[in-house]
Amino acid sequence: MDFFHDIVVLPILSMQKSFCENSLLISIDVKK
């Protein structure tokens, strides 16, 4: 189960993190 968790959850979390960072960058660019 831990193996499955690592395969599925970690990539999703990393995708969400990068998506949030991209959204922040976009919002900062818009404010300029």
C-alpha distance matrix in Angstrom:
0.0 3.8 5.3 5.1 6.1 8.6 9.9 10.5 11.4 13.3 15.7 16.4 17.2 19.4 21.1 21.9 23.3 25.4 26.5 27.6 29.5 31.2 32.2 33.7 35.6 36.9 38.1 39.8 41.5 42.7 44.3 46.3
3.8 0.0 3.8 5.4 4.9 6.1 8.6 9.9 10.0 11.0 13.9 15.0 15.3 17.1 19.3 20.2 21.1 23.3 24.8 25.7 27.2 29.2 30.5 31.6 33.4 35.0 36.2 37.7 39.4 40.9 42.3 44.2
5.3 3.8 0.0 3.8 5.3 5.2 6.3 8.7 10.0 10.6 12.6 14.5 15.4 16.6 18.5 20.1 21.0 22.7 24.4 25.8 27.1 28.7 30.3 31.7 33.1 34.6 36.2 37.6 39.1 40.7 42.3 44.0
5.1 5.4 3.8 0.0 3.8 5.4 5.1 6.1 8.1 9.9 11.4 12.5 14.1 15.7 17.0 18.4 20.0 21.7 22.8 24.4 26.1 27.4 28.7 30.5 32.0 33.2 34.7 36.5 37.8 39.2 41.0 42.8
6.1 4.9 5.3 3.8 0.0 3.8 5.5 5.4 5.4 7.3 9.8 10.4 11.2 13.4 15.0 15.9 17.2 19.4 20.5 21.7 23.5 25.1 26.3 27.7 29.5 30.9 32.1 33.8 35.4 36.7 38.3 40.3
8.6 6.1 5.2 5.4 3.8 0.0 3.8 5.6 5.7 5.5 8.0 9.9 10.4 11.5 13.7 15.1 15.9 17.6 19.4 20.7 21.9 23.6 25.3 26.6 28.0 29.6 31.1 32.5 34.0 35.6 37.2 38.9
9.9 8.6 6.3 5.1 5.5 3.8 0.0 3.8 6.2 6.4 7.0 9.1 10.9 11.6 12.9 15.0 16.3 17.4 18.9 20.8 22.1 23.2 25.0 26.7 27.9 29.2 31.0 32.6 33.7 35.3 37.2 38.8
10.5 9.9 8.7 6.1 5.4 5.6 3.8 0.0 3.8 5.9 6.1 6.6 9.0 10.6 11.2 12.8 14.8 16.1 16.9 18.8 20.6 21.6 22.9 24.9 26.4 27.3 29.0 30.8 32.1 33.3 35.2 37.1
11.4 10.0 10.0 8.1 5.4 5.7 6.2 3.8 0.0 3.8 5.6 5.2 6.2 8.7 9.9 10.5 12.2 14.3 15.2 16.4 18.4 19.9 20.9 22.6 24.4 25.6 26.8 28.6 30.2 31.4 33.1 35.1
13.3 11.0 10.6 9.9 7.3 5.5 6.4 5.9 3.8 0.0 3.8 5.4 5.1 6.1 8.5 9.8 10.5 12.3 14.0 15.3 16.5 18.2 19.8 21.1 22.5 24.2 25.7 27.0 28.6 30.2 31.7 33.4
15.7 13.9 12.6 11.4 9.8 8.0 7.0 6.1 5.6 3.8 0.0 3.8 5.4 5.1 6.0 8.6 9.8 10.5 12.0 14.1 15.3 16.3 18.1 19.9 20.9 22.2 24.1 25.6 26.7 28.3 30.3 31.8
16.4 15.0 14.5 12.5 10.4 9.9 9.1 6.6 5.2 5.4 3.8 0.0 3.8 5.5 5.0 6.2 8.6 9.9 10.3 12.2 14.2 15.2 16.3 18.3 19.9 20.8 22.3 24.3 25.5 26.7 28.6 30.6
17.2 15.3 15.4 14.1 11.2 10.4 10.9 9.0 6.2 5.1 5.4 3.8 0.0 3.8 5.4 5.1 6.1 8.6 9.7 10.5 12.3 14.1 15.2 16.5 18.4 19.8 21.0 22.6 24.3 25.6 27.1 29.1
19.4 17.1 16.6 15.7 13.4 11.5 11.6 10.6 8.7 6.1 5.1 5.5 3.8 0.0 3.8 5.4 5.0 6.2 8.4 9.8 10.6 12.2 14.1 15.3 16.5 18.2 19.9 21.1 22.5 24.3 25.9 27.4
21.1 19.3 18.5 17.0 15.0 13.7 12.9 11.2 9.9 8.5 6.0 5.0 5.4 3.8 0.0 3.8 5.4 5.2 6.0 8.5 9.9 10.4 12.1 14.2 15.2 16.2 18.2 19.9 20.9 22.3 24.4 26.0
21.9 20.2 20.1 18.4 15.9 15.1 15.0 12.8 10.5 9.8 8.6 6.2 5.1 5.4 3.8 0.0 3.8 5.5 5.0 6.1 8.6 9.8 10.4 12.3 14.2 15.1 16.3 18.3 19.8 20.9 22.6 24.7
23.3 21.1 21.0 20.0 17.2 15.9 16.3 14.8 12.2 10.5 9.8 8.6 6.1 5.0 5.4 3.8 0.0 3.8 5.4 5.2 6.3 8.6 9.9 10.7 12.4 14.3 15.4 16.6 18.4 20.0 21.3 23.1
25.4 23.3 22.7 21.7 19.4 17.6 17.4 16.1 14.3 12.3 10.5 9.9 8.6 6.2 5.2 5.5 3.8 0.0 3.8 5.4 5.0 6.1 8.5 9.8 10.4 12.2 14.1 15.2 16.4 18.3 20.0 21.4
26.5 24.8 24.4 22.8 20.5 19.4 18.9 16.9 15.2 14.0 12.0 10.3 9.7 8.4 6.0 5.0 5.4 3.8 0.0 3.8 5.4 5.1 6.2 8.6 9.8 10.4 12.2 14.2 15.2 16.4 18.5 20.3
27.6 25.7 25.8 24.4 21.7 20.7 20.8 18.8 16.4 15.3 14.1 12.2 10.5 9.8 8.5 6.1 5.2 5.4 3.8 0.0 3.8 5.4 5.0 6.2 8.6 9.8 10.5 12.3 14.2 15.3 16.6 18.8
29.5 27.2 27.1 26.1 23.5 21.9 22.1 20.6 18.4 16.5 15.3 14.2 12.3 10.6 9.9 8.6 6.3 5.0 5.4 3.8 0.0 3.8 5.4 5.1 6.2 8.6 9.9 10.6 12.3 14.3 15.5 17.0
31.2 29.2 28.7 27.4 25.1 23.6 23.2 21.6 19.9 18.2 16.3 15.2 14.1 12.2 10.4 9.8 8.6 6.1 5.1 5.4 3.8 0.0 3.8 5.4 5.0 6.1 8.6 9.8 10.5 12.3 14.3 15.6
32.2 30.5 30.3 28.7 26.3 25.3 25.0 22.9 20.9 19.8 18.1 16.3 15.2 14.1 12.1 10.4 9.9 8.5 6.2 5.0 5.4 3.8 0.0 3.8 5.4 5.1 6.1 8.5 9.8 10.5 12.4 14.6
33.7 31.6 31.7 30.5 27.7 26.6 26.7 24.9 22.6 21.1 19.9 18.3 16.5 15.3 14.2 12.3 10.7 9.8 8.6 6.2 5.1 5.4 3.8 0.0 3.8 5.4 5.1 6.1 8.6 9.9 10.7 12.7
35.6 33.4 33.1 32.0 29.5 28.0 27.9 26.4 24.4 22.5 20.9 19.9 18.4 16.5 15.2 14.2 12.4 10.4 9.8 8.6 6.2 5.0 5.4 3.8 0.0 3.8 5.5 5.1 6.2 8.7 10.0 11.0
36.9 35.0 34.6 33.2 30.9 29.6 29.2 27.3 25.6 24.2 22.2 20.8 19.8 18.2 16.2 15.1 14.3 12.2 10.4 9.8 8.6 6.1 5.1 5.4 3.8 0.0 3.8 5.4 5.0 6.2 8.7 10.2
38.1 36.2 36.2 34.7 32.1 31.1 31.0 29.0 26.8 25.7 24.1 22.3 21.0 19.9 18.2 16.3 15.4 14.1 12.2 10.5 9.9 8.6 6.1 5.1 5.5 3.8 0.0 3.8 5.4 5.1 6.3 9.0
39.8 37.7 37.6 36.5 33.8 32.5 32.6 30.8 28.6 27.0 25.6 24.3 22.6 21.1 19.9 18.3 16.6 15.2 14.2 12.3 10.6 9.8 8.5 6.1 5.1 5.4 3.8 0.0 3.8 5.4 5.2 6.6
41.5 39.4 39.1 37.8 35.4 34.0 33.7 32.1 30.2 28.6 26.7 25.5 24.3 22.5 20.9 19.8 18.4 16.4 15.2 14.2 12.3 10.5 9.8 8.6 6.2 5.0 5.4 3.8 0.0 3.8 5.5 5.4
42.7 40.9 40.7 39.2 36.7 35.6 35.3 33.3 31.4 30.2 28.3 26.7 25.6 24.3 22.3 20.9 20.0 18.3 16.4 15.3 14.3 12.3 10.5 9.9 8.7 6.2 5.1 5.4 3.8 0.0 3.8 5.5
44.3 42.3 42.3 41.0 38.3 37.2 37.2 35.2 33.1 31.7 30.3 28.6 27.1 25.9 24.4 22.6 21.3 20.0 18.5 16.6 15.5 14.3 12.4 10.7 10.0 8.7 6.3 5.2 5.5 3.8 0.0 3.8
46.3 44.2 44.0 42.8 40.3 38.9 38.8 37.1 35.1 33.4 31.8 30.6 29.1 27.4 26.0 24.7 23.1 21.4 20.3 18.8 17.0 15.6 14.6 12.7 11.0 10.2 9.0 6.6 5.4 5.5 3.8 0.0
